[in-house]
Amino acid sequence: MYEPIRTKSVHSTMADGTPDFPHRTREEELDIQLAGHLAALLAVTDELRAHAPSDDLDTAADRLARQVTRLRGGSAPARAPLTPATGEPHLAALHRRAHTLAGRALVVAASRADTAAAILTAERMDAHAAALEPRELTAH
């Protein structure tokens, strides 16, 4: 009814002491995850900068790029040149996406005990949450 297994398992048991695939430490895996989340947040931040330029977003982008470079051992993140955006911007959707990415990065930064990245991502979450809050109308 069942066909017998004909090949060696792809899962090494470490019984022989020589694994047949490279291993990373937990810290290395967390560094890779955190760098990825921060790079994604940087891409959304750059897109926001194209639609609604601000000094806050410029500063955030620079800080994010420095953190990604640090986590990647000096390799700077790839960034698209900042060009004025055309078409209708969906700023609320971009802020929601950035907030979500910052939250993911915060979880990994906390797990990794990376204070600098945790502070930066918490600040970005606050900034994007504030950008999503409805503006109060004032009567004239």
Secondary structure, 3 states (H helix, E strand, C coil): CCCCCCCCCCCCCCCCCCCCCCCCCHHHHHHHHHHHHHHHHHHHHHHHHHHCCCHHHHHHHHHHHHHHHHHCCCCCCCCCCCCCCCCCCCHHHHHHHHHHHHHHHHHHHHHHCCHHHHHHHHHHHHHHHHHHCCCCCCCC
